[in-house]
Amino acid sequence: MAKISDEQLKQVLEAALLVAGRPMTPQDLLDSVFQGFTISRPKLVKALKALELDYRPRGIHLVEVASGWRFQADDALSPLLSRLWVEKAPKYSRATLETLALIAYRQPVTRGEIEEVRGVAVSTQIIRTLEERGWVKVVGTKEVPGRPSLYGTTRQFLDDMNLKGLSELPELMEITNPAERLEEVTHE
């Protein structure tokens, strides 16, 4: 087994994460780039955290998301960097975002349960849009008559929302009377 210095380890990590095109877990890195080297998992994680600190003051950051580690641009630079893409990001309807939020916070959840909370039917197109985006998937079926599909979020959802896990979702505010809450907000 070959040895590698701490500085070389950071250089290879940096290059591997830049060219990978996807988040990489420490195990992914050990099984690919560092195969044949004597590097422990704790040493690799320590090097990732050191590299993360090196990038903090820059326009690019090393972040850990659900699928592993990746480089990404600083959020504050988004308005400037968006000019690089001619294609506009898709706009999602309020119904689509409400459906996604219900799936994220109440998963696993059936379509009927979503409809019960929203008070309206969930169109097939909304579910299809979320599935095509890779944000939700069928995670099972509920053991009731008709065996409806249970929906949950995916790793892609966590990665796109820059989360390591569902526990990092913002706290959900319970609103018992939306009109009352709206009045509170407007008078604050």
N, C-alpha and C positions, 0 to 999 in steps of 0.2 A: 504494500500500500504506500502510495506517495504522500508526502507531506506538503503543506501549503502554508505560507506565512499569513498572518492576520491581514496585512495590507493587500496581499494577492487575493485572499478570500473575499474581501470587500470589493475589489475590482471585478472579480469574476461574477459575484452576486449582482453588482450594478449592471454589468453588461448582459447577463442572463435575463434579468428582469426587464431590461429595456427591449430586448429582441424577442422575448417570449410571446408577446401579443396577448397574454392572458395572465390572470393572477396565478402565482405559483406558491404551493405550500412548501414548508421546509422539507417534507418527505419527497415531493416532486423534484426539488433541487438536488437532494442527496441521491436520488435514483437516476438522475440524468447527468447534469453538469459535474457533480462531485463524485460520481461513481469512480471508484479506484483510489479515492483519497481517504485519509484517516481523519475524518471530521465528525465529531459527535453532534447530535441534534441540538443540545444546549449551546454549543459553541457557534453553530450556524445561526440560531435564534439571537444570540448575543451580537453577532455581526450584523444581522438584519436591523436590530434595534440601534446599533451604532450608526449604520447607514441612514436610518430614519432620522436620527439627530443631525447628521451632516446635511441633510436636505431641507431641514425645517426653515432656514432663512431664505430659501430659493423659491423660484416660481414653480418648481416641480417638487412634489412630495412623494415619499415612499409611505404607503398606507397599507394596513392590514384590513382586508374585507373577508367576507364569509368563505370565499374560494381560495384565499391565500394572500400573498403580498403582491402589490403592483405599484407602478409609478403613475401619478396623475397630476394634472395641472392644479395649481392653487385655485380655489373657488372664486376668489376675487378677480381672477383674470378671465373668467368665462365670457363676459361681454366682448372683450377684445378678441379672444380666440374663436368665438363663434363665427367671426367673419371669414374664417378659413373654409367653412362649409357653405356651399350655395344652398344645399337642401335644408329646409327649415325642420326643426324638431316637430313631431306630430303634436297637435293639440288634442287633449282628451276632454271629453264632455264631463260635466258634473256627475252624471249617472255612472260613467266609467270609473271616475275617481272615488266616488262613494262606494261602489262595488269593490274596488281594490282595497280600500280602507277597511271595509267590513271583513274581507277575506284575511287581510293581514292581522287584524286585531282579534278576530274570533275563530281563527282556523283551528281545526278543520270545520268547515261550514258548508251547508247545502244551499242550493239555489233558493229553495223555499224559505230557509232561515234568513237569507239576505233580503228576499222579497217582503218577509214579515217585518223586518226592521225598517226598510225603505218605504214600505207602504205601496209599492208599485211593482209590476212585473219586471224581471231582469231579462233583457233581450238576449237572444242567442249571440248576436253580434258583439255585445259587450264582453261576454265570456270569451268568445273567439278572439277578440282583439287582445285581451289580457294574456291568453294562451300563446298567441302568435308573437307577442312581445317577449314571451318567456318569463313572465312575472308570476303566473299562476298555473297550477296543474291539478289534475284529479289525483288525490292522495289515498282514495279508498271509497268505500260505499257505506252508507249508514244502515245499520241493521234494523230497518223498519220496512213496512210494506212498500213495494216499489223500488226499494234499495237505491235511493238517490245518491248521486255522486257527491263526494266530499271534496271541497277545494281548499288548497293551501298555497302559500307562496313558495317560490323557488330560490335557489342560490343566486340565480341571475337577478332576481328582485333585490336581494340583499346587496349584491355587488353594485347594481345600478343606483341604489339608494345610499351607497357608501356605508353599509352597516356590516358588523361582524356577525350579528345574530338578532333575533327578534326582540331580545331584551333591550336593545338599543333604540327601539321605536320610541318616538316621543310619547309622553303620557297622554292618554285619551281623556278628554274632558267630558264628563257626563252632562248632557243637557236634557233636563226634564221638560222644560217649556221653551222651545227655541225663540219664540217671540219675546218672552220675558228676558232671556239672555241677551238678545239683540238690543233691547231697551237699556240693559245694564251697560253694555259696551258703548253705546252711543252717548251715554250720559257721564262716562268716566273722564 
